[in-house]
Amino acid sequence: MKYVALFLLLISACALAAEPASSSVQVRLAPVQQRTLHETLTTYGKVRPDPDSATAINASHPVIVERRAVTAGQRVEAGDTMLVLRTAPNARMEYRKALTQVEFARQQLRSKKELLKQQLATRADVATARKALADARSTLKAQRDLGNDQTRKQIKAPFAGIVTAVNVSPGDQVQAGGPLLTLSKRDSVIVSLGVEATEATRVHHDAPVELHPIFETSQSISARIERVHGTVDPRTRLVDAIVRLDGKQAASLLPGMVLRGRITVQTRRSLAVPRSAVLADDQGRYVFIVRGGVAHRVPVHTTIETPDWVGISGALQSGNRVVVEGNYELQDGDAVREHGK
């Protein structure tokens, strides 16, 4: 029995020796840093053709639509046929009438010149006839400029673009000036980013924005806000912030694509800590700094926040070490030990 008691006493002594002299909380630390932080607002929006780059193609004279070669949303190259039109009968009649008037005025001038030789007409009569011929020729030229001299006419794309609207169908009769279709440039688009009405006042003209296709996060487009609307869109209940993209930036985007936008609403140079360092309770926000192996609670005010960092002000300075892991278990004055040490 004496040997058993001695054995148990030895085991107990070893167990006591293995215990730390005092309990402590294991934590991870990070330094307080001076950083330039960019606060962003995440928004979403659709790519649309730029209305300022759109060209409305109208009928230059009364026509009948013979064939429609494109539909809304179709991409076309410069020179592609979009519509085939047939000049309306009344327009052709106006052209033939102008031809007849030119021929009549030419004969009248010839006649007046012959009469002048016979002293049966005056020089004023010849001048009047000459003016009548000039007017008739001007009228004929106008008819040709309108296209009334052509039986059929093809409407070709003046540039590479996207057909955003087709206003006619085969068989339609369209009067002069009537809309036929609208063509938008392919290398110019706008993105309407929807912003919550409560956040809209934070978004300003020329604010930086990073755009990413929803399903292609590796692609990034750096741009700036061109304008912010002053009303709420009744369909989305959001305020539109407009971004205009041209050239190469627009080349990879198609109308209807959904993009994610991160708008920079504030940039500030500030003392900063990782987001996980900042805690809050009914007394406000605070962090724990470590000095001499002891955690000290320090109240802070936040100045700017990003997904990873929080700008702070308080009784802190650059180089102080704050607890970023294990801080939920701490009380002011607790002993701590750093992870891995």
C-alpha positions as CSV (number, residue, x, y, z in Angstrom):
1,M,0.0,0.0,0.0
2,K,2.9,2.3,0.8
3,Y,4.2,1.9,-2.7
4,V,0.8,2.5,-4.3
5,A,0.4,5.7,-2.3
6,L,3.8,6.9,-3.3
7,F,3.0,6.1,-7.0
8,L,-0.2,8.1,-6.9
9,L,1.6,11.0,-5.2
10,L,4.2,11.0,-8.0
11,I,1.5,11.1,-10.7
12,S,-0.3,14.0,-9.0
13,A,3.0,16.0,-8.8
14,C,3.7,15.4,-12.5
15,A,0.2,16.6,-13.4
16,L,0.6,19.8,-11.4
17,A,4.0,20.5,-13.0
18,A,2.4,20.2,-16.5
19,E,-0.3,22.8,-15.7
20,P,0.7,26.4,-16.6
21,A,1.3,28.7,-13.7
22,S,-1.6,30.9,-14.7
23,S,-4.4,30.6,-17.4
24,S,-4.3,32.7,-20.5
25,V,-6.3,33.1,-23.7
26,Q,-4.7,32.2,-27.1
27,V,-5.0,35.0,-29.6
28,R,-3.8,36.2,-33.0
29,L,-2.5,39.7,-33.3
30,A,-2.1,42.2,-36.1
31,P,-0.6,45.7,-36.1
32,V,-2.5,48.9,-36.3
33,Q,-1.6,50.5,-39.7
34,Q,-1.9,53.8,-41.4
35,R,-3.7,53.0,-44.7
36,T,-5.6,54.6,-47.5
37,L,-9.1,53.0,-47.5
38,H,-11.7,53.1,-50.2
39,E,-15.3,52.6,-49.1
40,T,-17.4,51.0,-51.9
41,L,-21.0,50.5,-52.6
42,T,-22.0,47.3,-54.4
43,T,-24.6,47.7,-57.1
44,Y,-26.0,45.8,-60.1
45,G,-27.1,47.0,-63.5
46,K,-27.7,46.1,-67.2
47,V,-25.8,47.0,-70.3
48,R,-27.8,49.0,-72.8
49,P,-27.0,50.6,-76.1
50,D,-25.9,54.2,-75.7
51,P,-28.9,56.4,-76.8
52,D,-26.5,59.2,-77.7
53,S,-24.8,57.0,-80.3
54,A,-28.1,55.8,-81.8
55,T,-29.0,56.8,-85.4
56,A,-32.7,56.9,-86.3
57,I,-33.2,56.0,-89.9
58,N,-36.4,57.5,-91.4
59,A,-38.1,57.3,-94.8
60,S,-36.8,60.1,-97.0
61,H,-39.9,59.8,-99.2
62,P,-43.2,57.8,-99.2
63,V,-42.3,54.1,-99.5
64,I,-43.8,50.6,-99.1
65,V,-41.7,48.1,-97.1
66,E,-40.9,45.2,-99.4
67,R,-38.6,43.2,-97.2
68,R,-37.2,43.4,-93.6
69,A,-33.8,41.8,-93.4
70,V,-33.1,42.5,-89.7
71,T,-34.8,42.2,-86.3
72,A,-34.4,44.2,-83.1
73,G,-31.3,43.1,-81.2
74,Q,-29.4,41.9,-84.3
75,R,-25.8,42.8,-84.9
76,V,-24.9,44.2,-88.3
77,E,-21.8,45.2,-90.1
78,A,-21.3,48.3,-92.2
79,G,-23.0,47.9,-95.6
80,D,-25.3,45.1,-94.5
81,T,-28.8,45.4,-96.0
82,M,-31.4,46.0,-93.3
83,L,-34.6,46.9,-95.3
84,V,-35.7,46.8,-99.0
85,L,-38.2,49.5,-99.9
86,R,-40.3,50.2,-102.9
87,T,-41.1,53.8,-103.8
88,A,-44.8,54.6,-103.3
89,P,-46.9,55.2,-106.4
90,N,-47.7,58.8,-105.5
91,A,-44.0,59.5,-105.0
92,R,-43.1,58.1,-108.4
93,M,-45.8,60.3,-109.8
94,E,-44.2,63.4,-108.3
95,Y,-40.9,62.4,-109.9
96,R,-42.5,61.9,-113.3
97,K,-44.2,65.2,-113.0
98,A,-40.9,66.9,-112.2
99,L,-39.4,65.3,-115.4
100,T,-42.3,66.6,-117.5
101,Q,-41.9,70.1,-116.1
102,V,-38.2,70.1,-117.0
103,E,-38.9,69.1,-120.5
104,F,-41.7,71.6,-120.9
105,A,-39.5,74.4,-119.5
106,R,-36.7,73.5,-121.9
107,Q,-39.1,73.7,-124.9
108,Q,-40.5,77.0,-123.6
109,L,-37.0,78.5,-123.4
110,R,-36.1,77.3,-126.9
111,S,-39.4,78.8,-128.2
112,K,-38.7,82.2,-126.5
113,K,-35.2,82.3,-128.0
114,E,-36.6,81.7,-131.5
115,L,-39.3,84.4,-131.0
116,L,-36.6,86.8,-129.8
117,K,-34.8,86.3,-133.0
118,Q,-38.0,87.2,-134.9
119,Q,-38.5,90.2,-132.5
120,L,-41.7,88.6,-131.3
121,A,-40.5,88.2,-127.7
122,T,-38.4,90.3,-125.4
123,R,-35.2,89.5,-123.5
124,A,-37.3,89.6,-120.3
125,D,-39.4,86.8,-121.8
126,V,-36.3,84.7,-122.4
127,A,-35.0,85.4,-118.9
128,T,-38.3,84.3,-117.4
129,A,-38.3,81.1,-119.4
130,R,-34.7,80.5,-118.4
131,K,-35.6,80.9,-114.7
132,A,-38.6,78.5,-115.1
133,L,-36.2,75.9,-116.5
134,A,-33.8,76.4,-113.6
135,D,-36.7,76.0,-111.1
136,A,-37.9,72.9,-112.8
137,R,-34.4,71.4,-112.7
138,S,-34.1,72.2,-109.0
139,T,-37.4,70.4,-108.4
140,L,-36.3,67.4,-110.3
141,K,-33.0,67.3,-108.3
142,A,-35.0,67.4,-105.1
143,Q,-37.1,64.4,-106.3
144,R,-33.9,62.5,-107.1
145,D,-32.3,63.4,-103.7
146,L,-35.4,62.0,-102.0
147,G,-35.0,58.8,-104.0
148,N,-38.3,59.1,-105.9
149,D,-36.5,58.3,-109.1
150,Q,-35.7,54.8,-107.7
151,T,-38.2,52.0,-108.0
152,R,-36.5,50.1,-105.2
153,K,-34.1,51.2,-102.5
154,Q,-32.0,49.2,-100.0
155,I,-31.4,50.6,-96.6
156,K,-27.8,49.6,-95.6
157,A,-26.1,49.9,-92.3
158,P,-23.9,53.0,-92.2
159,F,-21.7,51.5,-89.5
160,A,-21.2,48.3,-87.5
161,G,-23.8,48.3,-84.8
162,I,-26.9,46.8,-83.2
163,V,-30.4,47.2,-84.4
164,T,-32.2,48.5,-81.3
165,A,-35.6,49.0,-82.9
166,V,-37.5,48.1,-86.1
167,N,-40.6,50.1,-86.6
168,V,-42.0,48.6,-89.8
169,S,-43.1,45.3,-91.3
170,P,-43.4,44.1,-94.9
171,G,-46.3,45.7,-96.6
172,D,-46.3,48.8,-94.4
173,Q,-46.6,52.1,-96.3
174,V,-44.5,54.8,-94.6
175,Q,-44.8,58.5,-95.3
176,A,-41.8,60.8,-95.7
177,G,-40.0,61.3,-92.4
178,G,-41.7,58.2,-90.9
179,P,-39.4,56.0,-88.6
180,L,-38.0,52.8,-90.1
181,L,-35.5,51.5,-87.6
182,T,-32.8,52.6,-85.1
183,L,-29.2,51.6,-85.2
184,S,-26.8,52.0,-82.2
185,K,-23.0,51.8,-82.4
186,R,-21.6,48.6,-81.2
187,D,-18.6,50.2,-79.4
188,S,-20.6,52.6,-77.2
189,V,-22.9,51.4,-74.4
190,I,-24.1,52.6,-71.0
191,V,-24.6,50.7,-67.8
192,S,-27.4,51.7,-65.5
193,L,-26.4,50.8,-62.0
194,G,-29.3,50.6,-59.5
195,V,-28.5,52.4,-56.2
196,E,-30.8,52.4,-53.1
197,A,-32.5,55.8,-52.7
198,T,-31.0,56.1,-49.2
199,E,-27.5,55.7,-50.6
200,A,-27.9,57.8,-53.8
201,T,-26.7,61.0,-52.3
202,R,-23.3,59.3,-51.6
203,V,-22.7,58.6,-55.3
204,H,-21.3,61.6,-57.2
205,H,-20.4,62.5,-60.8
206,D,-16.9,61.1,-61.7
207,A,-16.8,58.6,-58.8
208,P,-14.6,55.6,-59.6
209,V,-16.4,52.3,-60.3
210,E,-15.2,48.8,-61.0
211,L,-17.4,46.7,-63.2
212,H,-17.5,42.9,-63.4
213,P,-19.7,40.6,-65.4
214,I,-21.7,38.5,-62.9
215,F,-20.4,35.1,-64.3
216,E,-16.9,36.3,-65.3
217,T,-15.3,37.7,-62.2
218,S,-11.8,37.7,-63.7
219,Q,-12.9,40.5,-66.1
220,S,-12.7,43.9,-64.7
221,I,-13.5,47.3,-66.2
222,S,-12.4,50.5,-64.5
223,A,-14.7,53.5,-65.3
224,R,-16.4,56.5,-63.7
225,I,-19.9,57.5,-62.9
226,E,-21.1,59.9,-65.6
227,R,-24.3,61.1,-63.9
228,V,-26.8,60.1,-61.2
229,H,-30.5,60.4,-61.8
230,G,-32.6,62.5,-59.4
231,T,-35.6,60.2,-59.4
232,V,-36.4,56.7,-58.4
233,D,-37.1,54.3,-61.3
234,P,-40.7,53.1,-60.8
235,R,-39.9,49.6,-62.1
236,T,-36.8,48.9,-60.0
237,R,-37.5,51.3,-57.1
238,L,-33.8,52.3,-57.4
239,V,-31.9,55.4,-58.5
240,D,-29.9,54.9,-61.7
241,A,-26.2,55.8,-61.7
242,I,-25.0,55.9,-65.3
243,V,-21.7,54.7,-66.6
244,R,-20.7,55.2,-70.3
245,L,-18.2,52.8,-71.9
246,D,-16.6,53.3,-75.3
247,G,-14.2,51.5,-77.6
248,K,-12.4,48.5,-76.2
249,Q,-14.2,48.7,-72.9
250,A,-17.5,48.2,-74.6
251,A,-16.3,45.7,-77.2
252,S,-16.8,42.6,-74.9
253,L,-20.2,43.7,-73.5
254,L,-23.5,42.8,-75.0
255,P,-26.8,44.7,-74.4
256,G,-28.7,42.9,-71.7
257,M,-25.7,41.6,-69.8
258,V,-25.8,42.1,-66.0
259,L,-22.8,43.7,-64.3
260,R,-21.8,44.1,-60.7
261,G,-20.5,47.5,-59.9
262,R,-18.4,48.6,-56.9
263,I,-18.6,52.4,-56.7
264,T,-16.1,54.2,-54.5
265,V,-18.1,56.6,-52.3
266,Q,-15.3,57.6,-49.9
267,T,-11.5,57.6,-49.8
268,R,-9.7,58.4,-46.6
269,R,-6.2,58.0,-45.1
270,S,-6.7,56.6,-41.6
271,L,-5.4,54.3,-38.8
272,A,-6.9,51.0,-39.7
273,V,-7.3,47.5,-38.3
274,P,-8.6,44.3,-39.8
275,R,-12.4,44.1,-39.6
276,S,-12.3,41.2,-37.2
277,A,-10.5,43.3,-34.6
278,V,-13.5,45.6,-34.0
279,L,-16.2,44.5,-31.5
280,A,-19.3,46.2,-30.2
281,D,-21.5,46.1,-27.1
282,D,-23.9,48.5,-25.4
283,Q,-21.0,50.8,-24.6
284,G,-19.9,51.2,-28.2
285,R,-17.2,49.8,-30.4
286,Y,-13.8,48.8,-29.1
287,V,-10.7,46.7,-29.8
288,F,-8.2,44.9,-27.6
289,I,-4.6,45.8,-27.7
290,V,-1.9,43.7,-26.1
291,R,0.9,45.1,-23.9
292,G,3.2,42.9,-21.8
293,G,1.0,39.8,-22.4
294,V,-2.1,41.5,-21.1
295,A,-5.2,42.5,-23.2
296,H,-6.5,46.1,-22.7
297,R,-9.9,47.3,-24.0
298,V,-9.7,50.5,-26.0
299,P,-12.9,52.3,-27.1
300,V,-12.8,53.4,-30.8
301,H,-14.8,55.3,-33.3
302,T,-15.0,54.0,-36.9
303,T,-14.3,56.4,-39.7
304,I,-14.5,54.3,-42.9
305,E,-15.2,50.7,-43.6
306,T,-14.2,48.3,-46.4
307,P,-14.8,44.5,-46.7
308,D,-11.4,43.8,-45.0
309,W,-10.4,46.9,-43.0
310,V,-12.0,49.4,-40.7
311,G,-10.7,52.9,-40.2
312,I,-10.6,53.9,-36.6
313,S,-9.8,56.8,-34.2
314,G,-9.1,56.5,-30.5
315,A,-6.3,56.1,-28.0
316,L,-4.2,54.1,-30.6
317,Q,-1.2,54.6,-32.7
318,S,0.4,52.9,-35.6
319,G,2.3,49.8,-34.5
320,N,0.0,48.9,-31.6
321,R,-1.0,45.3,-31.8
322,V,-4.7,44.4,-31.7
323,V,-6.4,41.1,-31.2
324,V,-7.9,39.8,-34.4
325,E,-8.7,36.2,-33.3
326,G,-9.8,35.1,-29.8
327,N,-11.1,38.6,-28.9
328,Y,-14.6,37.4,-28.3
329,E,-13.3,35.4,-25.2
330,L,-11.5,38.4,-23.7
331,Q,-12.1,40.6,-20.8
332,D,-10.2,43.8,-20.0
333,G,-7.0,42.7,-18.2
334,D,-6.9,39.1,-19.3
335,A,-3.6,37.4,-19.8
336,V,-3.0,36.3,-23.4
337,R,-0.6,34.3,-25.3
338,E,0.0,34.7,-29.1
339,H,-0.8,31.8,-31.3
340,G,2.2,29.8,-32.2
341,K,4.3,31.0,-29.2
